[in-house]
Amino acid sequence: YFNISSGETVVDTEFLVNSINGIDLHTLYSLEGKNYNQCNFKNIKIEGAGISYVGIIALNKAPNIKYAQLDEIIVKGSARVGSFIGSSYCMDKADIIANKLYVYATSSYVGGFIGYENHNWSKTFTTNVKLNGVYVRGGSYTGGFGGYASGREIYVTGTTDTFNGVQMNQVTGVGTYTGGIAGQYSSCYPYYNYASHLKITGNSRTAGICGYRWNVYYAKSTNNYIDGSSFVGGISGESGYTALYCTVEGGTIKGTYALGGISAYIS
């Protein structure tokens, strides 16, 4: 793997991931124990077909990542796959802008930004992440931002741009739990999440914001096309307790059983 320092820019790089010392952990960069600020990535391609933990950062243990920018990123893998982070501990990540993200995976926990984040009861958060133009395809737990992840002030916006042969406005999960932001939230307090102009396609628990979470606060789905099988909602497919201060503007919700303008099912 490769190491990166704060303030570094990486451009026009392609990696074919096979195996590294027999460990199923594959990465362009591995970050642990340091803060990383103002790192930029452009035109990066990571091919990890059949491999888990794939992303610019495969496994994140950095306590703080801030002010990163991503442009034209292609990542392919199996499980725990994201354009920036495949899998992460509960560390602070903030102020990140990304454009044209292509993520294709064949298994679970797949996101436009992060694949999987450990369940978060602490006060560490992903904050202020803006994704403009995404194509995400995975199995169960697939989201425009994260497969199993949470954050505050998260924006995922579909665009009419074409990148890597596809339009940058699609989130597709071929299993359960699919959302414009997350397949499932990993934190109890995801605030101010916004998904707009996306085509979100899944099976059970498909929604404009998240497939499933106990609580959803201050979320907004705008002009999204949402198509699932059962438990399909404008905000959430299923909410465990509450859905507060949520808004759905425009768009389409389709399914065969249990459709909800806000949530298909609040248990």
Accessible surface in RSA format (square Angstrom, percent):
REM  Atomic radii and reference values for relative SASA: ProtOr
REM  Chains: A
REM  Algorithm: Lee & Richards
REM  Probe-radius: 1.40
REM  Slices: 20
REM RES _ NUM      All-atoms   Total-Side   Main-Chain    Non-polar    All polar
REM                ABS   REL    ABS   REL    ABS   REL    ABS   REL    ABS   REL
RES TYR A   1   150.07  70.1  98.29  55.9  51.77 134.7  54.09  40.6  95.98 118.3
RES PHE A   2   112.95  56.5 109.47  67.8   3.49   9.1 112.95  68.5   0.00   0.0
RES ASN A   3   114.80  79.2  91.79  88.7  23.02  55.4  31.92  76.8  82.88  80.1
RES ILE A   4     8.18   4.7   2.49   1.9   5.69  13.7   4.39   3.2   3.79  10.3
RES SER A   5    62.54  52.8  62.46  83.4   0.08   0.2  29.39  62.6  33.16  46.4
RES SER A   6    61.17  51.7  36.68  49.0  24.49  56.4  30.37  64.7  30.80  43.1
RES GLY A   7    49.94  61.6   0.00   N/A  49.94  61.6  21.49  59.0  28.45  63.7
RES GLU A   8    71.12  40.8  64.41  48.7   6.71  16.0  27.04  52.3  44.08  36.0
RES THR A   9    77.96  55.4  52.63  53.4  25.33  60.4  38.44  51.6  39.52  59.7
RES VAL A  10    17.27  11.4  14.03  12.7   3.24   7.8  17.27  15.0   0.00   0.0
RES VAL A  11    70.81  46.6  52.11  47.2  18.70  45.1  52.11  45.3  18.70  50.7
RES ASP A  12    99.38  69.6  71.20  70.9  28.19  66.7  30.10  70.8  69.29  69.1
RES THR A  13    37.72  26.8  30.51  30.9   7.21  17.2  25.71  34.5  12.01  18.2
RES GLU A  14   120.08  68.9  92.77  70.2  27.31  65.0  29.06  56.2  91.02  74.3
RES PHE A  15    41.94  21.0  39.07  24.2   2.87   7.5  41.94  25.4   0.00   0.0
RES LEU A  16   133.17  74.2 106.16  75.9  27.01  67.9 106.31  74.7  26.86  72.3
RES VAL A  17    17.20  11.3   8.66   7.8   8.55  20.6  12.75  11.1   4.45  12.1
RES ASN A  18   102.21  70.5  89.09  86.1  13.12  31.6  32.50  78.2  69.71  67.4
RES SER A  19    83.26  70.4  60.05  80.1  23.21  53.5  27.35  58.2  55.91  78.3
RES ILE A  20    54.38  30.9  51.41  38.3   2.98   7.2  54.38  39.2   0.00   0.0
RES ASN A  21   138.45  95.5  96.68  93.4  41.77 100.6  32.17  77.4 106.28 102.7
RES GLY A  22    73.60  90.8   0.00   N/A  73.60  90.8  35.52  97.5  38.08  85.3
RES ILE A  23   104.30  59.4  99.68  74.3   4.62  11.1 103.62  74.6   0.69   1.9
RES ASP A  24    82.83  58.0  69.57  69.2  13.26  31.4  40.46  95.2  42.37  42.3
RES LEU A  25    53.98  30.1  49.05  35.1   4.92  12.4  49.05  34.4   4.92  13.3
RES HIS A  26     4.12   2.3   3.97   2.8   0.14   0.4   0.08   0.1   4.04   4.7
RES THR A  27    11.83   8.4   2.79   2.8   9.04  21.5   3.13   4.2   8.71  13.2
RES LEU A  28     1.81   1.0   0.99   0.7   0.82   2.1   1.60   1.1   0.21   0.6
RES TYR A  29    11.27   5.3  11.27   6.4   0.00   0.0   2.85   2.1   8.42  10.4
RES SER A  30    35.90  30.3  26.61  35.5   9.29  21.4   4.33   9.2  31.57  44.2
RES LEU A  31     6.02   3.4   5.30   3.8   0.72   1.8   5.35   3.8   0.67   1.8
RES GLU A  32   114.00  65.5  95.12  72.0  18.88  45.0  29.61  57.3  84.39  68.9
RES GLY A  33    58.86  72.6   0.00   N/A  58.86  72.6  31.34  86.0  27.52  61.6
RES LYS A  34   113.95  55.6 109.25  67.0   4.70  11.2  76.62  69.0  37.34  39.8
RES ASN A  35    84.02  57.9  70.71  68.3  13.31  32.0  11.86  28.5  72.16  69.7
RES TYR A  36    14.32   6.7  14.21   8.1   0.11   0.3   1.79   1.3  12.53  15.4
RES ASN A  37    53.37  36.8  52.73  51.0   0.64   1.5  10.77  25.9  42.60  41.2
RES GLN A  38   111.11  62.1 108.63  79.4   2.48   5.9  20.15  42.9  90.97  69.0
RES CYS A  39     8.14   6.2   7.89   8.8   0.25   0.6   4.75  12.0   3.39   3.7
RES ASN A  40    56.08  38.7  56.08  54.2   0.00   0.0  14.35  34.5  41.74  40.3
RES PHE A  41     4.66   2.3   3.43   2.1   1.23   3.2   3.67   2.2   0.98   2.8
RES LYS A  42   102.22  49.9 102.20  62.7   0.02   0.0  44.61  40.2  57.61  61.4
RES ASN A  43    68.10  47.0  65.63  63.4   2.47   6.0   2.69   6.5  65.41  63.2
RES ILE A  44     1.18   0.7   0.00   0.0   1.18   2.8   0.24   0.2   0.94   2.6
RES LYS A  45    62.76  30.6  62.76  38.5   0.00   0.0  18.01  16.2  44.75  47.7
RES ILE A  46     0.62   0.4   0.62   0.5   0.00   0.0   0.62   0.4   0.00   0.0
RES GLU A  47    34.78  20.0  34.64  26.2   0.14   0.3  13.57  26.2  21.21  17.3
RES GLY A  48     0.00   0.0   0.00   N/A   0.00   0.0   0.00   0.0   0.00   0.0
RES ALA A  49    84.46  77.7  60.93  94.0  23.53  53.5  64.04  90.2  20.42  54.1
RES GLY A  50    66.03  81.4   0.00   N/A  66.03  81.4  32.14  88.2  33.88  75.9
RES ILE A  51    22.19  12.6  20.97  15.6   1.22   2.9  22.19  16.0   0.00   0.0
RES SER A  52    22.96  19.4  22.16  29.6   0.80   1.9   5.73  12.2  17.24  24.1
RES TYR A  53    58.76  27.4  58.76  33.4   0.00   0.0  28.63  21.5  30.12  37.1
RES VAL A  54     0.21   0.1   0.21   0.2   0.00   0.0   0.21   0.2   0.00   0.0
RES GLY A  55     0.03   0.0   0.00   N/A   0.03   0.0   0.00   0.0   0.03   0.1
RES ILE A  56     0.00   0.0   0.00   0.0   0.00   0.0   0.00   0.0   0.00   0.0
RES ILE A  57     1.96   1.1   1.96   1.5   0.00   0.0   1.96   1.4   0.00   0.0
RES ALA A  58     0.40   0.4   0.40   0.6   0.00   0.0   0.40   0.6   0.00   0.0
RES LEU A  59    38.33  21.3  36.03  25.8   2.31   5.8  36.03  25.3   2.31   6.2
RES ASN A  60     0.00   0.0   0.00   0.0   0.00   0.0   0.00   0.0   0.00   0.0
RES LYS A  61    65.13  31.8  61.10  37.5   4.03   9.6  17.85  16.1  47.28  50.4
RES ALA A  62     0.04   0.0   0.00   0.0   0.04   0.1   0.00   0.0   0.04   0.1
RES PRO A  63    59.58  43.4  52.25  47.6   7.33  26.6  52.81  43.6   6.76  42.0
RES ASN A  64    36.54  25.2  36.54  35.3   0.00   0.0   8.65  20.8  27.89  27.0
RES ILE A  65     4.24   2.4   4.24   3.2   0.00   0.0   4.24   3.1   0.00   0.0
RES LYS A  66    60.48  29.5  59.96  36.8   0.52   1.2  16.32  14.7  44.16  47.0
RES TYR A  67   108.36  50.6  97.79  55.6  10.57  27.5  71.03  53.4  37.32  46.0
RES ALA A  68     3.74   3.4   0.37   0.6   3.38   7.7   0.52   0.7   3.22   8.5
RES GLN A  69    73.94  41.3  73.67  53.8   0.28   0.7   9.02  19.2  64.93  49.2
RES LEU A  70     0.00   0.0   0.00   0.0   0.00   0.0   0.00   0.0   0.00   0.0
RES ASP A  71    26.20  18.4  26.20  26.1   0.00   0.0   6.50  15.3  19.70  19.6
RES GLU A  72    52.16  29.9  51.39  38.9   0.78   1.8   3.82   7.4  48.35  39.5
RES ILE A  73     0.00   0.0   0.00   0.0   0.00   0.0   0.00   0.0   0.00   0.0
RES ILE A  74    18.77  10.7  18.77  14.0   0.00   0.0  18.77  13.5   0.00   0.0
RES VAL A  75     0.00   0.0   0.00   0.0   0.00   0.0   0.00   0.0   0.00   0.0
RES LYS A  76    57.59  28.1  57.59  35.3   0.00   0.0  14.62  13.2  42.96  45.8
RES GLY A  77     2.06   2.5   0.00   N/A   2.06   2.5   0.00   0.0   2.06   4.6
RES SER A  78    18.56  15.7  18.56  24.8   0.00   0.0   0.72   1.5  17.84  25.0
RES ALA A  79    19.53  18.0  19.53  30.1   0.00   0.0  19.53  27.5   0.00   0.0
RES ARG A  80    58.27  24.5  58.27  29.7   0.00   0.0   2.50   3.4  55.77  33.8
RES VAL A  81     0.00   0.0   0.00   0.0   0.00   0.0   0.00   0.0   0.00   0.0
RES GLY A  82     0.00   0.0   0.00   N/A   0.00   0.0   0.00   0.0   0.00   0.0
RES SER A  83     0.00   0.0   0.00   0.0   0.00   0.0   0.00   0.0   0.00   0.0
RES PHE A  84     2.92   1.5   2.92   1.8   0.00   0.0   2.92   1.8   0.00   0.0
RES ILE A  85     0.00   0.0   0.00   0.0   0.00   0.0   0.00   0.0   0.00   0.0
RES GLY A  86     0.00   0.0   0.00   N/A   0.00   0.0   0.00   0.0   0.00   0.0
RES SER A  87     2.82   2.4   2.82   3.8   0.00   0.0   0.00   0.0   2.82   4.0
RES SER A  88     0.76   0.6   0.00   0.0   0.76   1.7   0.70   1.5   0.05   0.1
RES TYR A  89    89.35  41.7  89.35  50.8   0.00   0.0  50.73  38.1  38.61  47.6
RES CYS A  90    28.94  21.9  16.67  18.6  12.27  28.8  12.41  31.5  16.53  17.8
RES MET A  91    48.41  25.1  46.51  30.8   1.90   4.5  35.00  29.8  13.40  17.8
RES ASP A  92    50.62  35.5  50.57  50.3   0.05   0.1   9.25  21.8  41.38  41.3
RES LYS A  93     0.33   0.2   0.13   0.1   0.20   0.5   0.33   0.3   0.00   0.0
RES ALA A  94    17.36  16.0  17.36  26.8   0.00   0.0  17.36  24.4   0.00   0.0
RES ASP A  95    43.84  30.7  36.39  36.2   7.45  17.6  13.03  30.7  30.81  30.7
RES ILE A  96     0.66   0.4   0.00   0.0   0.66   1.6   0.00   0.0   0.66   1.8
RES ILE A  97    81.11  46.2  81.08  60.4   0.03   0.1  81.08  58.4   0.03   0.1
RES ALA A  98     0.00   0.0   0.00   0.0   0.00   0.0   0.00   0.0   0.00   0.0
RES ASN A  99    43.13  29.7  43.13  41.7   0.00   0.0  17.04  41.0  26.08  25.2
RES LYS A 100    56.80  27.7  56.80  34.8   0.00   0.0  16.47  14.8  40.32  43.0
RES LEU A 101     0.00   0.0   0.00   0.0   0.00   0.0   0.00   0.0   0.00   0.0
RES TYR A 102    21.62  10.1  21.62  12.3   0.00   0.0   0.00   0.0  21.62  26.7
RES VAL A 103     0.00   0.0   0.00   0.0   0.00   0.0   0.00   0.0   0.00   0.0
RES TYR A 104    79.57  37.1  79.57  45.3   0.00   0.0  39.96  30.0  39.60  48.8
RES ALA A 105     4.60   4.2   0.00   0.0   4.60  10.5   0.00   0.0   4.60  12.2
RES THR A 106    94.61  67.3  63.11  64.0  31.50  75.1  60.63  81.4  33.98  51.4
RES SER A 107    41.29  34.9  36.13  48.2   5.16  11.9  15.09  32.1  26.20  36.7
RES SER A 108    29.61  25.0  29.61  39.5   0.00   0.0   9.32  19.8  20.29  28.4
RES TYR A 109    56.71  26.5  56.71  32.3   0.00   0.0  23.40  17.6  33.31  41.1
RES VAL A 110     0.00   0.0   0.00   0.0   0.00   0.0   0.00   0.0   0.00   0.0
RES GLY A 111     0.00   0.0   0.00   N/A   0.00   0.0   0.00   0.0   0.00   0.0
RES GLY A 112     0.00   0.0   0.00   N/A   0.00   0.0   0.00   0.0   0.00   0.0
RES PHE A 113     0.00   0.0   0.00   0.0   0.00   0.0   0.00   0.0   0.00   0.0
RES ILE A 114     1.39   0.8   1.39   1.0   0.00   0.0   1.39   1.0   0.00   0.0
RES GLY A 115     0.00   0.0   0.00   N/A   0.00   0.0   0.00   0.0   0.00   0.0
RES TYR A 116    38.56  18.0  38.56  21.9   0.00   0.0   5.58   4.2  32.98  40.7
RES GLU A 117     5.70   3.3   5.70   4.3   0.00   0.0   0.03   0.1   5.67   4.6
RES ASN A 118    52.17  36.0  51.52  49.8   0.64   1.5  11.85  28.5  40.32  39.0
RES HIS A 119    57.78  31.6  38.98  27.1  18.81  48.1  35.95  37.1  21.83  25.4
RES ASN A 120     8.88   6.1   5.31   5.1   3.57   8.6   0.84   2.0   8.04   7.8
RES TRP A 121   175.31  70.4 141.27  68.4  34.04  79.9 127.66  68.1  47.65  77.3
RES SER A 122    60.05  50.7  41.53  55.4  18.52  42.7  49.80 106.0  10.25  14.4
RES LYS A 123   187.91  91.7 169.55 104.0  18.36  43.7 112.39 101.2  75.52  80.4
RES THR A 124    37.60  26.7  37.04  37.5   0.56   1.3  37.00  49.7   0.60   0.9
RES PHE A 125    40.56  20.3  34.77  21.5   5.79  15.1  38.07  23.1   2.50   7.1
RES THR A 126     2.75   2.0   1.17   1.2   1.58   3.8   0.02   0.0   2.73   4.1
RES THR A 127    41.87  29.8  41.87  42.4   0.00   0.0  31.13  41.8  10.75  16.2
RES ASN A 128    39.08  27.0  38.30  37.0   0.79   1.9   5.56  13.4  33.52  32.4
RES VAL A 129     0.00   0.0   0.00   0.0   0.00   0.0   0.00   0.0   0.00   0.0
RES LYS A 130    76.69  37.4  76.69  47.1   0.00   0.0  56.67  51.0  20.02  21.3
RES LEU A 131     0.28   0.2   0.00   0.0   0.28   0.7   0.00   0.0   0.28   0.7
RES ASN A 132    55.89  38.5  53.01  51.2   2.88   6.9  13.91  33.5  41.98  40.6
RES GLY A 133     0.18   0.2   0.00   N/A   0.18   0.2   0.18   0.5   0.00   0.0
RES VAL A 134     0.00   0.0   0.00   0.0   0.00   0.0   0.00   0.0   0.00   0.0
RES TYR A 135    26.26  12.3  26.26  14.9   0.00   0.0   3.74   2.8  22.52  27.8
RES VAL A 136     0.53   0.3   0.00   0.0   0.53   1.3   0.00   0.0   0.53   1.4
RES ARG A 137    78.33  32.9  78.33  39.9   0.00   0.0   4.21   5.7  74.13  44.9
RES GLY A 138     0.82   1.0   0.00   N/A   0.82   1.0   0.67   1.8   0.15   0.3
RES GLY A 139     6.68   8.2   0.00   N/A   6.68   8.2   6.61  18.1   0.07   0.2
RES SER A 140    28.45  24.0  26.04  34.8   2.41   5.5   7.98  17.0  20.47  28.7
RES TYR A 141    47.24  22.1  47.24  26.9   0.00   0.0  16.49  12.4  30.75  37.9
RES THR A 142     0.00   0.0   0.00   0.0   0.00   0.0   0.00   0.0   0.00   0.0
RES GLY A 143     0.00   0.0   0.00   N/A   0.00   0.0   0.00   0.0   0.00   0.0
RES GLY A 144     0.00   0.0   0.00   N/A   0.00   0.0   0.00   0.0   0.00   0.0
RES PHE A 145     0.80   0.4   0.80   0.5   0.00   0.0   0.80   0.5   0.00   0.0
RES GLY A 146     0.00   0.0   0.00   N/A   0.00   0.0   0.00   0.0   0.00   0.0
RES GLY A 147     0.00   0.0   0.00   N/A   0.00   0.0   0.00   0.0   0.00   0.0
RES TYR A 148    27.99  13.1  27.99  15.9   0.00   0.0  12.57   9.4  15.42  19.0
RES ALA A 149     0.49   0.4   0.49   0.8   0.00   0.0   0.49   0.7   0.00   0.0
RES SER A 150     6.25   5.3   3.69   4.9   2.56   5.9   3.88   8.3   2.37   3.3
RES GLY A 151     2.87   3.5   0.00   N/A   2.87   3.5   2.36   6.5   0.51   1.1
RES ARG A 152    66.40  27.9  66.40  33.8   0.00   0.0  14.32  19.6  52.08  31.6
RES GLU A 153    70.45  40.4  70.45  53.3   0.00   0.0   9.65  18.7  60.80  49.6
RES ILE A 154     0.05   0.0   0.05   0.0   0.00   0.0   0.05   0.0   0.00   0.0
RES TYR A 155    72.27  33.7  72.27  41.1   0.00   0.0  42.96  32.3  29.31  36.1
RES VAL A 156     0.58   0.4   0.00   0.0   0.58   1.4   0.00   0.0   0.58   1.6
RES THR A 157    42.48  30.2  42.48  43.1   0.00   0.0  26.77  36.0  15.71  23.7
RES GLY A 158     7.10   8.8   0.00   N/A   7.10   8.8   0.33   0.9   6.76  15.1
RES THR A 159    35.75  25.4  27.35  27.7   8.41  20.0  35.48  47.7   0.27   0.4
RES THR A 160   120.08  85.4 102.62 104.0  17.46  41.6  71.41  95.9  48.67  73.6
RES ASP A 161    65.02  45.5  59.60  59.3   5.42  12.8   7.80  18.3  57.23  57.1
RES THR A 162    91.62  65.2  66.16  67.1  25.46  60.7  42.99  57.7  48.63  73.5
RES PHE A 163    29.82  14.9  26.35  16.3   3.47   9.0  29.82  18.1   0.00   0.0
RES ASN A 164    66.20  45.6  33.10  32.0  33.10  79.7  14.17  34.1  52.02  50.3
RES GLY A 165    70.27  86.7   0.00   N/A  70.27  86.7  34.56  94.9  35.71  80.0
RES VAL A 166    36.99  24.3  31.58  28.6   5.41  13.0  36.99  32.1   0.00   0.0
RES GLN A 167    71.37  39.9  66.79  48.8   4.58  10.9  11.65  24.8  59.72  45.3
RES MET A 168     0.00   0.0   0.00   0.0   0.00   0.0   0.00   0.0   0.00   0.0
RES ASN A 169    30.55  21.1  30.55  29.5   0.00   0.0   0.56   1.3  30.00  29.0
RES GLN A 170    45.03  25.2  45.03  32.9   0.00   0.0   4.21   9.0  40.83  31.0
RES VAL A 171     0.00   0.0   0.00   0.0   0.00   0.0   0.00   0.0   0.00   0.0
RES THR A 172    22.87  16.3  22.87  23.2   0.00   0.0  11.45  15.4  11.42  17.3
RES GLY A 173     2.67   3.3   0.00   N/A   2.67   3.3   0.00   0.0   2.67   6.0
RES VAL A 174    81.77  53.8  60.70  55.0  21.07  50.8  64.35  55.9  17.42  47.3
RES GLY A 175    16.73  20.6   0.00   N/A  16.73  20.6  16.73  45.9   0.00   0.0
RES THR A 176    53.62  38.1  53.49  54.2   0.12   0.3  43.10  57.9  10.52  15.9
RES TYR A 177    52.16  24.4  52.16  29.7   0.00   0.0  10.05   7.6  42.11  51.9
RES THR A 178     0.00   0.0   0.00   0.0   0.00   0.0   0.00   0.0   0.00   0.0
RES GLY A 179     0.00   0.0   0.00   N/A   0.00   0.0   0.00   0.0   0.00   0.0
RES GLY A 180     0.00   0.0   0.00   N/A   0.00   0.0   0.00   0.0   0.00   0.0
RES ILE A 181     0.45   0.3   0.45   0.3   0.00   0.0   0.45   0.3   0.00   0.0
RES ALA A 182     0.00   0.0   0.00   0.0   0.00   0.0   0.00   0.0   0.00   0.0
RES GLY A 183     0.00   0.0   0.00   N/A   0.00   0.0   0.00   0.0   0.00   0.0
RES GLN A 184    25.17  14.1  25.17  18.4   0.00   0.0   0.00   0.0  25.17  19.1
RES TYR A 185     0.67   0.3   0.67   0.4   0.00   0.0   0.00   0.0   0.67   0.8
RES SER A 186     0.00   0.0   0.00   0.0   0.00   0.0   0.00   0.0   0.00   0.0
RES SER A 187     2.03   1.7   2.03   2.7   0.00   0.0   0.57   1.2   1.46   2.0
RES CYS A 188     9.00   6.8   8.95  10.0   0.05   0.1   2.98   7.5   6.03   6.5
RES TYR A 189   109.70  51.2 108.80  61.9   0.89   2.3  62.88  47.3  46.81  57.7
RES PRO A 190     1.76   1.3   0.00   0.0   1.76   6.4   0.48   0.4   1.29   8.0
RES TYR A 191    56.19  26.2  56.19  32.0   0.00   0.0  27.23  20.5  28.96  35.7
RES TYR A 192    88.12  41.1  88.12  50.1   0.00   0.0  55.09  41.4  33.03  40.7
RES ASN A 193     0.81   0.6   0.81   0.8   0.00   0.0   0.79   1.9   0.02   0.0
RES TYR A 194    67.19  31.4  66.30  37.7   0.89   2.3  41.04  30.8  26.16  32.2
RES ALA A 195     0.70   0.6   0.00   0.0   0.70   1.6   0.13   0.2   0.57   1.5
RES SER A 196    21.30  18.0  21.23  28.3   0.07   0.2  11.83  25.2   9.47  13.3
RES HIS A 197    93.54  51.1  84.51  58.7   9.04  23.1  71.12  73.3  22.42  26.1
RES LEU A 198     3.72   2.1   0.00   0.0   3.72   9.4   1.72   1.2   2.00   5.4
RES LYS A 199   103.29  50.4 102.42  62.8   0.87   2.1  45.40  40.9  57.89  61.7
RES ILE A 200     0.00   0.0   0.00   0.0   0.00   0.0   0.00   0.0   0.00   0.0
RES THR A 201    43.86  31.2  43.86  44.5   0.00   0.0  40.90  54.9   2.96   4.5
RES GLY A 202    10.62  13.1   0.00   N/A  10.62  13.1   2.23   6.1   8.40  18.8
RES ASN A 203    61.91  42.7  61.91  59.8   0.00   0.0  12.97  31.2  48.94  47.3
RES SER A 204    18.68  15.8  18.62  24.8   0.06   0.1  16.55  35.2   2.13   3.0
RES ARG A 205    50.74  21.3  50.74  25.9   0.00   0.0   4.09   5.6  46.65  28.3
RES THR A 206     0.00   0.0   0.00   0.0   0.00   0.0   0.00   0.0   0.00   0.0
RES ALA A 207     0.00   0.0   0.00   0.0   0.00   0.0   0.00   0.0   0.00   0.0
RES GLY A 208     0.00   0.0   0.00   N/A   0.00   0.0   0.00   0.0   0.00   0.0
RES ILE A 209     0.00   0.0   0.00   0.0   0.00   0.0   0.00   0.0   0.00   0.0
RES CYS A 210     0.00   0.0   0.00   0.0   0.00   0.0   0.00   0.0   0.00   0.0
RES GLY A 211     0.00   0.0   0.00   N/A   0.00   0.0   0.00   0.0   0.00   0.0
RES TYR A 212    38.28  17.9  38.28  21.8   0.00   0.0  19.94  15.0  18.34  22.6
RES ARG A 213     1.30   0.5   1.30   0.7   0.00   0.0   0.00   0.0   1.30   0.8
RES TRP A 214    74.39  29.9  74.39  36.0   0.00   0.0  58.85  31.4  15.55  25.2
RES ASN A 215    20.56  14.2  20.56  19.9   0.00   0.0   0.00   0.0  20.56  19.9
RES VAL A 216     0.56   0.4   0.56   0.5   0.00   0.0   0.56   0.5   0.00   0.0
RES TYR A 217    35.79  16.7  35.33  20.1   0.46   1.2  12.44   9.3  23.35  28.8
RES TYR A 218    81.75  38.2  77.28  44.0   4.47  11.6  48.02  36.1  33.73  41.6
RES ALA A 219     2.24   2.1   0.49   0.7   1.75   4.0   0.80   1.1   1.44   3.8
RES LYS A 220    67.60  33.0  67.20  41.2   0.40   1.0  22.92  20.6  44.68  47.6
RES SER A 221     1.86   1.6   1.64   2.2   0.23   0.5   0.00   0.0   1.86   2.6
RES THR A 222    27.49  19.5  27.49  27.9   0.00   0.0  21.31  28.6   6.18   9.3
RES ASN A 223    71.62  49.4  58.71  56.7  12.91  31.1  11.89  28.6  59.73  57.7
RES ASN A 224     2.65   1.8   0.26   0.3   2.39   5.7   0.80   1.9   1.84   1.8
RES TYR A 225    75.50  35.2  73.92  42.1   1.58   4.1  58.54  44.0  16.96  20.9
RES ILE A 226     2.33   1.3   2.33   1.7   0.00   0.0   2.33   1.7   0.00   0.0
RES ASP A 227    40.12  28.1  39.67  39.5   0.45   1.1   1.46   3.4  38.66  38.6
RES GLY A 228     8.93  11.0   0.00   N/A   8.93  11.0   2.37   6.5   6.56  14.7
RES SER A 229    39.59  33.5  37.26  49.7   2.33   5.4  34.06  72.5   5.53   7.7
RES SER A 230    23.46  19.8  23.46  31.3   0.00   0.0  11.99  25.5  11.47  16.1
RES PHE A 231    38.37  19.2  38.37  23.8   0.00   0.0  38.37  23.3   0.00   0.0
RES VAL A 232     0.00   0.0   0.00   0.0   0.00   0.0   0.00   0.0   0.00   0.0
RES GLY A 233     0.00   0.0   0.00   N/A   0.00   0.0   0.00   0.0   0.00   0.0
RES GLY A 234     0.00   0.0   0.00   N/A   0.00   0.0   0.00   0.0   0.00   0.0
RES ILE A 235     0.00   0.0   0.00   0.0   0.00   0.0   0.00   0.0   0.00   0.0
RES SER A 236     0.00   0.0   0.00   0.0   0.00   0.0   0.00   0.0   0.00   0.0
RES GLY A 237     0.00   0.0   0.00   N/A   0.00   0.0   0.00   0.0   0.00   0.0
RES GLU A 238    21.83  12.5  21.83  16.5   0.00   0.0   0.00   0.0  21.83  17.8
RES SER A 239     0.00   0.0   0.00   0.0   0.00   0.0   0.00   0.0   0.00   0.0
RES GLY A 240     6.14   7.6   0.00   N/A   6.14   7.6   3.53   9.7   2.61   5.8
RES TYR A 241   149.66  69.9 133.82  76.1  15.84  41.2  89.01  66.9  60.66  74.8
RES THR A 242    49.57  35.3  46.67  47.3   2.89   6.9  48.56  65.2   1.00   1.5
RES ALA A 243    25.02  23.0   1.10   1.7  23.92  54.4   1.10   1.5  23.92  63.4
RES LEU A 244    79.19  44.1  78.27  56.0   0.92   2.3  79.19  55.6   0.00   0.0
RES TYR A 245   150.68  70.3 120.22  68.4  30.45  79.2  86.60  65.1  64.08  79.0
RES CYS A 246    24.24  18.3   1.51   1.7  22.72  53.4   1.51   3.8  22.72  24.5
RES THR A 247    58.28  41.5  55.43  56.2   2.85   6.8  28.88  38.8  29.40  44.4
RES VAL A 248    48.34  31.8  21.61  19.6  26.74  64.4  21.61  18.8  26.74  72.5
RES GLU A 249    81.82  47.0  77.69  58.8   4.13   9.8  29.91  57.8  51.91  42.4
RES GLY A 250    54.91  67.7   0.00   N/A  54.91  67.7  31.51  86.5  23.41  52.4
RES GLY A 251    48.54  59.9   0.00   N/A  48.54  59.9  11.99  32.9  36.56  81.9
RES THR A 252    58.61  41.7  52.80  53.5   5.81  13.9  28.28  38.0  30.33  45.9
RES ILE A 253    50.12  28.5  28.02  20.9  22.10  53.3  28.02  20.2  22.10  60.0
RES LYS A 254    95.77  46.7  92.78  56.9   2.99   7.1  52.17  47.0  43.60  46.4
RES GLY A 255    27.52  33.9   0.00   N/A  27.52  33.9   3.33   9.1  24.19  54.2
RES THR A 256   122.76  87.3  85.39  86.6  37.37  89.1  81.39 109.3  41.37  62.5
RES TYR A 257   141.30  66.0 135.91  77.3   5.39  14.0  94.46  71.0  46.83  57.7
RES ALA A 258    32.26  29.7   9.91  15.3  22.36  50.9  24.03  33.8   8.24  21.8
RES LEU A 259    88.88  49.5  54.68  39.1  34.20  86.0  54.82  38.5  34.06  91.7
RES GLY A 260    13.21  16.3   0.00   N/A  13.21  16.3  13.06  35.8   0.15   0.3
RES GLY A 261    48.74  60.1   0.00   N/A  48.74  60.1  31.83  87.3  16.91  37.9
RES ILE A 262    66.32  37.7  62.85  46.8   3.47   8.4  62.85  45.3   3.47   9.4
RES SER A 263    20.32  17.2   1.10   1.5  19.22  44.3   1.10   2.3  19.22  26.9
RES ALA A 264    22.12  20.3   0.00   0.0  22.12  50.3   0.19   0.3  21.93  58.1
RES TYR A 265    95.03  44.4  90.83  51.7   4.20  10.9  58.24  43.8  36.80  45.4
RES ILE A 266    88.95  50.6  63.05  47.0  25.91  62.4  63.05  45.4  25.91  70.3
RES SER A 267    73.05  61.7  28.76  38.4  44.29 102.0  48.06 102.3  24.99  35.0
END  Absolute sums over single chains surface
CHAIN  1 A    10182.3       8392.2       1790.1       5125.9       5056.3
END  Absolute sums over all chains
TOTAL         10182.3       8392.2       1790.1       5125.9       5056.3
